[in-house]
Amino acid sequence: MWRRSEEMPTDVWMSLLLVWITSLPYVSMMPVGGAETAAGPGEGQRLLSRAKRGWVWNQMFVLEEFSGPDPILVGRLHTDLDVDGKRIKYVLAGEGAGTIFAINELTGDIHAMKRLDREEKAEYTLTAQVVNADTDEPLEPPSEFIIKVQDINDNPPQFIEGPYRAAVAEMSAVGTPVTRVTATDADDPVYGNSAKLVYSILEGQPYFSVDPNSATIKIALHGMDREMREEYLVVIQAKDMGGHMGGLSGTVTVTVTLTDINDNPPKFSKNLYEFVIPENLPIGQMGGKVKANDRDVGENAKSTYNIIEGDEQGVFEIVTDPQTQEGILRLKKALDFESRRTYTLKVEATNVQSDPGGGVGGPFKDTATVKIVVEDADEPPVFSKPIYMLEVNENAPVNTVIGTLGARDPDSSGSQVRYFIDRHTDLERQFNINVDDGKITLAKPLDRETDMWHNITVTATEVRNHSQISRAMVAIRVMDINDNAPEFATEYEAFLCENGKPGQVIQTVSAVDRDDPIQGHYFEYRLVPEMLNNPNFTIKNNQDNSISVLAKHDTFRRQKQEMYFLPIVVTDNGNPPMSSTNTLTIRVCGCSKDGIVQSCNVEAYVLPIGLSMGALIAILACIILLLVIVVLFVTLRRHKNEPLIIKDDEDVRENIIRYDDEGGGEEDTEAFDIATLQNPDGVNGYLPRKDIKPDLQFMPRAGHHSGPNGVDVDEFINVRLHEADNDPTAPPYDSIQIYGYEGRGSVAGSLSSLETTSSDSDQNYDYLREWGPRFRRLGELYSVGESDRET
């Protein structure tokens, strides 16, 4: 039986007593075979007796979190086996055996050696066995039992998902659910009230309340307005032990936001708006802004604007700016200061969301007055029409007035207007316009068949301000007259079979006319008068503006006549009618029996001679080839006999080479290299002719040769001249260099001796010395020459 320890507290003993009561051994009545009662029951009756068990225990309990100075006694194991004087001991095995739980081998007392936590492990399964203390021989099979950790209220409630955020519409009714919070308690929900939670509100009153059991937060105050206060902080407490004193508690915060409903109408910031708009403001441009403020947010704050009064002509429109929610006043029609100078509009702003909800009444709109003053501006001229449609006959003479354009200055000052044609639209300058009255006249003859329409642009400019320009489109249609005669649609060439039948259709002929009459084309065909009674052909009207040419007989032969020409007159139905004569060429051909054309050429004439067309072509080619050979031969002979000597009538001055640079005078001995006048092939004094074979072999004499840098030019030239004059094999192929022009303003004039009528003996060269140091050397040379001749 249990024995109380002196150091155990009273509450622990009460718990252990409860454990002992619940762990009394299970008593089962089991039959014992062959035993009878003392009263001697009859046969078939069974005696009932209590069956013995080896263990007097079932399960044990231990309090969690117990922390006394000594190990806590959990329970005692006891066996009632007949041990016959043997020493026994108790052996414990299983979960926590030897570490958490220990057993007294002699008494069977089980103690908890450590502090236990039910939330970590709620029960332990162990096995107990009685063995011989001396031999450790099991005296009975092991038995399993359970030690349960008894819960105490050692865990407070916790809000795992907190903190919370919730939203509810403003102006919600009392009792409207906002959100629900949930707390958990790690204690045993089955044993006692350790896990029984009760909820209460610590902060957030009087606006909200909480259900103590379900933890549902609800609206507790009527008329909560978002525009007054948008956010609330609510603190909820969860307490275990059913909310009684001594229970543990936990709290969580819930942030409640009031969402907007359309409970506020738009309101204009001003009752009167005034704008000044120039009359030349382009259509679609902004003239002003109005703004209606709304205390709501989001879609509930969006407004639309409308003009409800003062704009009967639809001059203005007002649209909403999606970014700023302003009303943009724009022009739909052009303003005119001269016709109307002020406008007074009534503008209304209305919420887009017209159904407010929450039981809030309307109306959700507001109105304001907009006064507009039109400001005068210098406007360009205005045409009476934006587009003019004019017509003119294509045979109209030049200077014919086609039409008149009108434009005026809309300003009150009324400036005069000048008219001009934009020549970019009239590159041919087909038309003119009177700059003062706007009359368009014809400048060049028209041709409808070339251009049916002429589109030009006319500009109107103020005389006072040339920058004010307006434009108008003018479309001029050229009206057709019957000025083109009909003609054959194509160049027809008909073929007639020799074996054709009379009345056979040779060709179908149609005509075209470049004119375009309103009533359409109708052509009349007839033969020229001299061909009306021809015996060969006739025409037939097909009633579709075409005719058929028919043969009158079948005796056509190519040998007799290969080709016929049939003139046909085509007349249109214009006013006046136009006609033309067109000739149809008809060739007589050889055809097969089926009427298929086989030959229409002149082969019929040469066949009787016995030569085919191919043979004739071959003969003609040979003749042409012979002629070409003869021409080439004659040309080569003539080219070979041409003389190599320059003719007398040829101008040798064509080979003149002009040098424009002057030397540096007699002191300049480096400016000119005399070697350039020497032929490198004739450096030895002899240059043979290569074009002819000389009759006499000329051996030139050895002459004096100046060095490349020599200055004896006179002697060098004389030597070369002597060699050329005495060479009988050298014709005059010299290239004469004429230095006859010194340029304009030259004091010396011409130095050429070819242009003077005097001889060398009559020439006086003393004046060369008067020209300066540059001509001194030249004067000395000529003076020396005269002295030599006199000597």
Secondary structure, DSSP 8 states (H G I E B T S, - for coil): -----TTS-HHHHHHHHHHHHHT-----EEE-TT---TT---TT---EEE---SB---EEEEETT---SS-EEEEE--B----TT--EEEEEEETTBTTTEEE-TTT-EEEE-S---TTT-SEEEEEEEEEETTT--BSS--EEEEEEEE--S----B-TT-SEEEEEETT--TT-EEEE---B--S-SSSTTTT--EEEEEESTTTEEE-TTT-EEEE-SS---TTT--EEEEEEEEESGGG-TT--EEEEEEEEEEE--S-S--EES-SEEEEEEETT--TT-EEEEEEEE-SS-GGGG-EEEEEEES-TT--EEEEE-TTT-EEEEEESS---TTT--EEEEEEEEEES-----TT-----EEEEEEEEEEE------EES-SEEEEEEETT--TT-EEEE--EE--STT---EEEEE-GGG-TT--EEE-TTT-EEEE-S---TTT-SEEEEEEEEEESS-TT-EEEEEEEEEEE--S-S--EESS--EEEEETT--TT-EEEEEEEE-S---TT----EEEE-GGGTT-SSEEEEE-SSSEEEEEES-S---TTT-SEEEEEEEEE--SSS--EEEEEEEEEEEEE-TT--EEE-STHHHHGGGT--HHHHHHHHHHHHHHHHHHHHHHHHHHHHT--SS--TTS-GGGG----------TT--SS--GGGGS-GGGTTS----SSS--SS-----------TT---HHHHHHHHHHHHHT-TT--S-----------TT-SS----GGG-SS-TTT---GGGGGG-GGGHHHHHHHHHHHHHHH-
